[in-house]
Amino acid sequence: MKRRISSGSFGTIFEVQSEDDGRIYAMKELTNFDTLSKQRFEREITGLSKLDHPNIVKIIQWNVGGDPPNFLPYLIDSR
């Protein structure tokens, strides 16, 4: 299941449901496919993945593979 929650100039946020355990997660897909946006997205993932605090989402999966425009960048966090 994938339901659009919100979008902006950088990406779109979806509510997704795991096929394995049925849990609900938030998934952010990058919608601006250029090199600078990919670099910013990678910095966001790097920074958030190092943080551990109850008020900050925890990234559990991500993908930034390939070079623009042939890649599907996303991150999934627990809600």
SEVEXNU-465353 format. One line per field, with one value per residue (C-alpha): residue number from 1; x, y, z; residue in three letters. Coordinates in steps of 0.02 Angstrom, whole numbers, plus 50000, padded with zeros to 5 digits. Example, Ala and Ser with C-alpha at 12.3 -4.5 7.8 and 13.67 -1.06 7.14 Angstrom:
REM residues 2
num c(1,2)
x c(50615,50684)
y c(49775,49947)
z c(50390,50357)
residu c(ala,ser)
END
This chain:
REM residues 79
num c(1,2,3,4,5,6,7,8,9,10,11,12,13,14,15,16,17,18,19,20,21,22,23,24,25,26,27,28,29,30,31,32,33,34,35,36,37,38,39,40,41,42,43,44,45,46,47,48,49,50,51,52,53,54,55,56,57,58,59,60,61,62,63,64,65,66,67,68,69,70,71,72,73,74,75,76,77,78,79)
x c(50000,50065,49967,50029,50035,50123,50244,50360,50494,50619,50515,50352,50305,50203,50128,50181,50138,50266,50219,50316,50236,50101,50184,50157,50307,50340,50434,50513,50548,50658,50564,50698,50819,50978,51152,51138,50973,51050,51196,51078,50974,51130,51181,51007,51018,51195,51148,50984,51056,51183,51052,50967,50833,50649,50591,50687,50630,50742,50790,50774,50805,50866,50926,51022,51095,51137,51162,51026,50907,50915,50894,50753,50810,50706,50716,50598,50582,50486,50337)
y c(50000,50174,50333,50509,50619,50777,50849,50996,51058,50927,50770,50680,50593,50433,50321,50143,49976,49837,49677,49578,49634,49759,49905,50081,50188,50356,50354,50507,50501,50631,50715,50836,50726,50827,50805,50943,50872,50699,50768,50858,50700,50598,50728,50718,50528,50533,50659,50578,50403,50457,50529,50430,50525,50485,50647,50618,50491,50340,50300,50113,50097,50207,50205,50336,50220,50270,50439,50564,50544,50354,50322,50307,50395,50364,50345,50254,50300,50234,50338)
z c(50000,49956,49995,49958,50114,50057,49930,49907,49790,49851,49866,49900,50064,50058,50190,50151,50229,50248,50158,50289,50452,50403,50495,50428,50378,50296,50132,50052,49866,49787,49644,49582,49485,49468,49538,49669,49736,49746,49847,49966,49986,50025,50158,50235,50245,50315,50449,50502,50506,50638,50756,50893,50987,51024,50940,50778,50648,50625,50446,50420,50232,50090,49911,49813,49681,49504,49425,49382,49297,49305,49491,49617,49775,49931,50118,50235,50418,50565,50619)
residu c(met,lys,arg,arg,ile,ser,ser,gly,ser,phe,gly,thr,ile,phe,glu,val,gln,ser,glu,asp,asp,gly,arg,ile,tyr,ala,met,lys,glu,leu,thr,asn,phe,asp,thr,leu,ser,lys,gln,arg,phe,glu,arg,glu,ile,thr,gly,leu,ser,lys,leu,asp,his,pro,asn,ile,val,lys,ile,ile,gln,trp,asn,val,gly,gly,asp,pro,pro,asn,phe,leu,pro,tyr,leu,ile,asp,ser,arg)
END
